[in-house]
């Protein structure tokens, strides 16, 4: 089994997951939905959300992931 095959399967699974999330979001559009997302483009974080508490939580998790990356990157032999 070549690694290229696994990459194709992984991409396909991600696309299916995105499609299921979009369908779920459209079906729940009538409900009071809340959400937040942080996208890091290079050194610039871009935060989008409709709830301040969730936005603060998403930013805190992004900062924690960044700090963990910095610490773990320095541990490599």
C-alpha positions as CSV (number, residue, x, y, z in Angstrom):
1,X,0.0,0.0,0.0
2,X,1.6,3.3,-1.1
3,X,1.5,6.4,1.1
4,X,-0.2,8.3,-1.7
5,X,-3.3,6.1,-1.3
6,X,-3.5,7.1,2.4
7,X,-3.3,10.8,1.6
8,X,-6.2,10.4,-0.8
9,X,-8.3,8.6,1.7
10,X,-7.5,11.3,4.3
11,X,-8.5,14.1,2.0
12,X,-11.7,12.3,1.1
13,X,-12.6,11.8,4.8
14,X,-12.0,15.5,5.5
15,X,-14.2,16.5,2.6
16,X,-17.0,14.2,3.9
17,X,-16.6,15.7,7.4
18,X,-16.8,19.3,6.1
19,X,-19.9,18.4,4.1
20,X,-21.6,16.8,7.1
21,X,-20.7,19.8,9.2
22,X,-22.2,22.2,6.6
23,X,-25.4,20.1,6.4
24,X,-25.7,20.1,10.2
25,X,-25.2,23.9,10.3
26,X,-27.8,24.5,7.7
27,X,-30.3,22.2,9.4
28,X,-29.7,24.0,12.7
29,X,-29.9,27.5,11.3
30,X,-33.3,28.1,13.0
31,X,-31.8,27.3,16.4
32,X,-29.8,29.7,18.5
33,X,-26.4,28.6,17.3
34,X,-23.1,29.9,18.7
35,X,-19.6,29.5,17.4
36,X,-16.1,30.8,17.1
37,X,-13.1,29.9,15.0
38,X,-9.4,31.0,15.0
39,X,-7.4,30.7,11.8
40,X,-3.7,31.4,12.1
41,X,-2.2,32.7,8.8
42,X,1.5,32.9,9.4
43,X,2.0,34.9,12.5
44,X,-1.4,36.6,12.3
45,X,-4.4,35.0,14.1
46,X,-7.8,35.8,12.6
47,X,-10.7,35.2,15.0
48,X,-14.3,35.0,13.9
49,X,-17.3,34.3,16.1
50,X,-20.7,35.4,17.3
51,X,-20.2,34.8,21.0
52,X,-17.6,36.7,23.0
53,X,-17.1,33.8,25.5
54,X,-16.5,31.2,22.8
55,X,-14.3,33.6,21.0
56,X,-12.2,34.2,24.1
57,X,-12.0,30.4,24.6
58,X,-11.0,29.8,21.0
59,X,-8.2,32.4,21.3
60,X,-7.0,30.9,24.5
61,X,-6.9,27.4,23.0
62,X,-5.0,28.8,20.0
63,X,-2.5,30.5,22.3
64,X,-2.1,27.2,24.3
65,X,-1.5,25.3,21.1
66,X,1.1,27.8,20.0
67,X,2.9,27.7,23.3
68,X,2.8,23.9,23.3
69,X,4.3,23.9,19.8
70,X,7.1,26.2,20.8
71,X,7.9,24.2,23.9
72,X,7.8,20.8,22.1
73,X,9.8,22.1,19.2
74,X,12.6,23.0,21.5
75,X,12.6,19.5,23.1
76,X,13.6,17.7,19.9
77,X,17.1,16.2,19.9
